[in-house]
Amino acid sequence: GAKDPNLEEKLRCVIGTTCTRMHSFQCRDLAQTSLGIAKTISQVSRGYQQYRADDPRRVMRGLFVNESQCSPVFDSIASSAVGMLNEIDARSLSNLIYSFGLVKYNPTEAVGNHIVTRSLDNFWPQALSNVVWAYATAGVPHPELLRKIGDHVAGLKSLDPFKPQELSNIAWAFATAGVSHTKLFEKLSDAAARKGEFIETQHIANFLWACATVGYTDERLFSAFAPVIGSKLDECSEQELTNIAWAYSVANLPRQDLFNKGYVSALASNEKVFSGEQLAQLHQWQLWQQEMESGIELPQSLQAKCRNAFTSRGYSESKLQNDVVGELKAAGLDLDEEVLLGSGYRIDALVEFSDGRKVAVEVDGPSHFIDRRPTGSSTLKHRQVARLDRIEVVSVPYWEWNELKNSETKQRYLRVKLSNGQIM
């Protein structure tokens, strides 16, 4: 039809009126309105979509993305929601929180705290999945909320009602939020390996990435997924291929039936579209192939890109790292800082003893752990440095270091860590 010259003005009026009247909405109406707006914003925000000048979606993109009208609208929605938390039903509440996740809006601590205090018995699998996904996606994890939902799901008699996407989203949310829950991952992995219903490559890749990230690498799960992945390589996106490769590298579970010339061919066909992060993941996968002496290699051009991406990643020194290195020097130890090894890994400090023994000292801050358990990335790095560079790795966890009160106790701690039963 003909272009409406007043379209933008009309849309502004509709948005303004909706925000003004939101406090009078019923619970379900508020949730549906929020979900509708969020889905629209999510669609028009995709940068690759091109719309005609008279397309309402282009006007919406201008209002919500370019003019940043998204936050004020969801501020009104959140304000209205807080006032009706005690009367909102589980489905409407989960839809509301899911809508926040779609636009990466902070669901607010009040909403999370409310869910912590109420029973989850009326929350269906999709509702539970939506809630944890939204908090993780918005980048404002609510550990107490996640643990409550984790306890609930882990305590269920059966996860048969959960669809593969819901299992995958829950695992992904916990890993993304940096919250570990061993019993939950045991339950999720058991259900995923047993059901045999995972057929979407995205769900498989996200699930494996999540398990590897939190350090839960169940052999039965990885073995169950391998033949399914192998039969669907042509359906995998470049991100799925790299996440799968990285997850198996962390798990250290050889699968020659999966990682063969066919997988290399799938990776090679995506060489021009891999991001820097994905290339770095593939470098670690190639290192894993070297660990196993599998003979499987990426094309030389792709190998070079992967190594370059891996070694070019930025790094920054922390106060913790400087403190540890300072005490190593004060103890009279011979060391080099920020050493780039043959594998491509960069270590915080390399200490060399008079007998020729070398020890890599890794100062591991909070980002290297999930609930004081090493992340998959940390485990992979320590293992590959030890095996490929043939250098012993000693980790200095932040909480152990923070308990040391003076230089004398810090240097004694380091000497014990580095001695490995030998006289220093």
Disulfide bonds with the S-S distance in Angstrom:
none
